[in-house]
Amino acid sequence: MALTKHNRKTVADLRALKGKRQLTMLFVDTPDEAAAAAAAGIDLLSIIEPVWSPAMREVAGDCFVQVGLIYGQHCTYEDYLRAAHAGIITGGDAFYCAGSLGTITKLAAEGIPVVGHVGLIPARATWTGGFKAVGKTAAQAIAVFEHVKALEAAGAIGAEIEVVPARVATEISKRTSLILLSMGAGAGADAQYLFAEDVLGYSRGHQPRHAKVYRNFRAEYDRLQRERIAAFKEFRADVETGAYPEDKHTVPIADAEFDAFMTALEK
């Protein structure tokens, strides 16, 4: 599939915007969501490997896309390198990597734009006490800052900064060249990052403090599921009563041809 050239932002563009305006970022996992984000003028998208494809690149339009390399599915530097190069071929603009600083250093040395993760890192939450805020003590806040500086030294272009106190994130952002993508870390970072499923209101289970719901898609999806069940029940009933198929649903044959067919069968 040929890729259309889009006028999307580059790493240099994002760096030039640091401190000048807040960027918008969404995690999307369907072509419809990616297309809607592009139409709405969203700056950045996060799309994980299993759903990243040339078709997703096409519908993402002018959005800068961070392709998520899944921690645990990739183990060695070579795993990440192969996945990143495959993502580049497909049109990825940057690559999320929760791997080690050594891995990030090697990827960056290959000229691959890498985005790290600080604060609450879901894949490593056991080290910071589970799924809760990180940086609420001075010691924790300094540790987050040191992690940011280590990513900077490793050659990363940015970092997701998740569930860190807003004042802490603001001060860290002032002291790093990294593009900081705030997920629950306040407006002092460089981009505001939410999941499309939270924005659209169809996520289930625990909803994080930083999520903001703009639509109630869950109610619509629930309604559509009830309609699916009702339609399937009606289909089953039609088959059982003989109401389906009707003549209009089948292929006709001329009487003369059918008679000739029957004669041939009888021979």
C-alpha angles and dihedrals in degrees: 000000000000115000118229114227110243132193093240125152123270130216088260090054092052092049091050090054095053109124093005103084141350115260123215122230134181134187106224132176107180133063090238091056092046092049092048091050091051092048090049092053097247109172103214136022131196114210123173123228100255092062098031111110142140087268091056090048090053096051092042087070113177095357117120103235125214108198113213113228103203116239110229095025087070117047111163131049088250090056091054093043094053092046092048093050090049088051092050091053088053092052104264115162100200138357130231111221126179090181126115126298087250091058092047091049091053094046091049090049087059090057094254114146104235129193118199132192133240136176112024104017106185094207090054102030092125089073093057099041103273132289100344140104119298124206102038092127126057091244093052092045091052089049090054090049092049090050090052091050090048090053089048091052090047090059101254116154095212148344139223105239107201130193096341120145110273095235091051093049091048093054092045091051090055090056102048138063090216119112101241115211108204119216102174093335100110137248097297092084123079103255137024110229126196137161114253090225090060094045090050094043102237102111115115131211123019116011115206120239092245095054117107120196116215100170138023102234091152092069090049092047090049090050091049091050091053088050091050092053092047092049092049091049091051090050091051091049092049091053092047093050096040094246088125129085103035124187090266090062095056137068115255127220126200115255093239091052092047091049090051089049091052092048090052091049092052091053 
